Amino acid sequence: MTDALHRPPVVSRISDLIGYTPMFELARADNGARLLLKLEMYNPTGSAKIRMARQMVLDAEERGELREGGHIIESTSGNTGLGLAVVAAERGYRFTAVVDHHAAADKLRGMKAMGTELVYVDEDGGEELHTAAREDLAEEMARGKDNTFFTEQHNNPSNAVGYHAVGREIAQALDNRVDVLIGAVGTGGGLCGTGAELKKTVPDLTVVGVEPKGSIAFGPPAHDYYQSGTGTPEGATIGLLVDYDLIDEGVKVGDIEAFATARVVARRTGLLIGGSAGGVVYEALERLPRLAPDAVMVAFINDGGEKYMDTVFNDDWMDARSLVDPAVEAGIDETLTKLRRN
Ligand SMILES: Cc1ncc(COP(=O)(O)O)c(C=O)c1O
């Protein structure tokens, strides 16, 4: 097995800094069961998604669909776009991101800083998700054009392949002693790519997928939600990479619980996690006391909280959308305080 834990001490491309992300023990139950967070915000761009962005580009090059001077087009809520922006800058491609105003403003500014052209589907500036409209426009922009590649993350197998290294990193770091993998499901690439690789050496692994309440991959009812970058909103097609055979359980977490968890984790530990990761950690903390003695649960943390200072960590924004419930926050605080004392 290649060394999945140590990068060379000096690199000459930012994409060579991808991977080798650390794990953090967030909680431990009375029976010794542990919750470890795989901190994917330690990748360049502060998110896991640069892993698959690079893979999609490398595979397109290998198939000859992208050549020198080519043009990459993607519909993105931000993190995929940031990853593609890095890879495009390094490899000399033009990159156009089709976006909406639901995305975190700083992610869009980051892409622009790296030379990305932004095309908005919602010039009105509202907050609704426009996933379906974004994908239609991206596809239309690439159709029939030579050396122009629509990366189509929802239906691109390279997306999941880009996360195989996460599975290897976890396996190697824990010497295969892992029982549960839990993570957010948007395109499904992160959880299913990691889970598929990890299952090769840990066949009994339980894989738990988490989506926002209102998202449809794990069933109705559909409604709007504020956890950005994750889930499958109404009108969007569930991606090819959501592998229901691999996911043992699919659960839903509401915005209030997800965001409260991110805020409590920040206060109690100093770690800033994003809103979708808050949903994953909420579910993981609920499950931890029910795990077998000394079991290990790894939570895939898609990105850090720095990107959500204007939203999840902004009291005015949260209050204006009725996303704060002090009783929920107090309950999570109590759970985490107890589980960190063990
Ligand atoms: C913040 C955030 N959370 C969760 C997800 C879901 O990950 P995936 O698309 O790999 O299922 C993404 C990416 O889409 C994301 O950017």
The ligand as an SDF file (V2000), in Angstrom:
LIG
                    3D

 16 16  0  0  0  0  0  0  0  0999 V2000
  -20.2360   21.7730    2.1810 C   0  0  0  0  0  0  0  0  0  0  0  0
  -20.5820   20.4970    1.5100 C   0  0  0  0  0  0  0  0  0  0  0  0
  -21.1920   19.5370    2.2050 N   0  0  0  0  0  0  0  0  0  0  0  0
  -21.5340   18.3690    1.6520 C   0  0  0  0  0  0  0  0  0  0  0  0
  -21.3080   18.1020    0.3190 C   0  0  0  0  0  0  0  0  0  0  0  0
  -21.7500   16.8050   -0.2670 C   0  0  0  0  0  0  0  0  0  0  0  0
  -20.6890   16.0260   -0.7450 O   0  0  0  0  0  0  0  0  0  0  0  0
  -20.8740   15.0500   -1.9600 P   0  0  0  0  0  0  0  0  0  0  0  0
  -21.2660   15.8670   -3.1370 O   0  0  0  0  0  0  0  0  0  0  0  0
  -19.5480   14.4010   -2.1270 O   0  0  0  0  0  0  0  0  0  0  0  0
  -21.9540   14.0630   -1.6130 O   0  0  0  0  0  0  0  0  0  0  0  0
  -20.6460   19.0740   -0.4440 C   0  0  0  0  0  0  0  0  0  0  0  0
  -20.3790   18.8870   -1.8630 C   0  0  0  0  0  0  0  0  0  0  0  0
  -21.1960   18.7230   -2.6950 O   0  0  0  0  0  0  0  0  0  0  0  0
  -20.2940   20.2980    0.1470 C   0  0  0  0  0  0  0  0  0  0  0  0
  -19.6720   21.2650   -0.5550 O   0  0  0  0  0  0  0  0  0  0  0  0
  1  2  1  0
  2  3  1  0
  2 15  2  0
  3  4  2  0
  4  5  1  0
  5  6  1  0
  5 12  2  0
  6  7  1  0
  7  8  1  0
  8  9  2  0
  8 10  1  0
  8 11  1  0
 12 13  1  0
 12 15  1  0
 13 14  2  0
 15 16  1  0
M  END
$$$$
